[in-house]
Amino acid sequence: MIKILLFAELSEQAQSGELFIEAEGKSIAAFKDLLQKSYPELTISEATMIAVNEEYAEDNYLIQKEDVIALIPPVSGG
């Protein structure tokens, strides 16, 4: 199981600051699709940043067993 940390509106949408999902061996791109299907209430856009082990990850990164993934939505304000 991969630990997923959620921030800002994503944690509000999930009603939790973290989720767990089976995603070992999947690319970040496949992970996003899996996450959206598993948790349709989450708003994951192209602007949502994804960090793996505290470093931003590209869509082709393959998720490893002990990875911790953070989903960081775009920040807006005025």
PyMOL commands that set and color helices and strands:
alter all, ss='L'
color gray80, all
select helices_A, chain A and resi 9-14+28-38
alter helices_A, ss='H'
color red, helices_A
select strands_A, chain A and resi 2-6+18-21+49-52+55-56+68-72
alter strands_A, ss='S'
color yellow, strands_A
deselect
rebuild
show_as cartoon
